[in-house]
Amino acid sequence: MVPGVDVSNATLSYEINPHSSGSVAQNAAFNLTTGAKTFTITGVDGVAKTTTSKHRSL
């Protein structure tokens, strides 16, 4: 993260298959000052994959 940039109300944007679903809504607000966030993407086959956001200070 760039010093001085307010990341307390960052938004999440991602692209997935239109028939898949995500546990976090598009453009949802994230407070990245409180640490990494975990979310799940479920594919059209019903298989769920969980991932954690990664961010670091510059």
C-alpha positions in Angstrom: 0.0 0.0 0.0 1.2 3.5 -0.8 1.9 5.6 2.3 -0.7 8.2 2.9 -3.4 6.5 0.9 -6.6 5.9 2.9 -7.4 2.2 2.6 -10.1 2.1 5.3 -12.9 2.0 2.6 -11.2 0.3 -0.4 -13.5 -1.5 -2.8 -13.2 -5.1 -4.2 -13.7 -5.7 -7.9 -13.3 -9.0 -9.6 -14.4 -10.9 -12.7 -15.7 -14.4 -12.6 -17.9 -16.6 -14.7 -21.4 -15.1 -14.7 -22.8 -18.5 -13.4 -20.4 -18.5 -10.5 -20.8 -16.7 -7.2 -18.7 -14.8 -4.8 -19.1 -14.5 -1.0 -18.4 -10.8 -1.3 -20.5 -8.5 -3.5 -18.8 -6.6 -6.4 -17.5 -3.2 -5.2 -18.0 -4.1 -1.6 -16.2 -1.9 0.9 -13.1 -3.4 2.6 -11.3 -1.9 5.5 -7.7 -3.0 4.7 -6.3 -1.4 7.8 -7.7 -4.3 9.9 -5.7 -7.0 8.0 -6.3 -9.5 5.3 -9.8 -10.4 4.2 -11.0 -13.9 3.2 -13.6 -14.6 0.5 -14.9 -17.6 -1.4 -15.7 -18.1 -5.0 -18.1 -21.0 -5.9 -17.9 -22.3 -9.5 -20.6 -23.5 -11.7 -19.7 -27.0 -10.7 -20.4 -26.2 -7.0 -16.7 -26.3 -6.1 -15.8 -23.5 -3.6 -12.3 -22.0 -3.5 -11.4 -19.7 -0.6 -8.7 -17.1 -0.9 -7.3 -14.4 1.3 -6.5 -10.9 0.1 -2.8 -10.0 0.3 -1.6 -6.5 0.8 1.5 -4.9 2.2 2.8 -1.5 2.8 5.3 0.1 0.5 
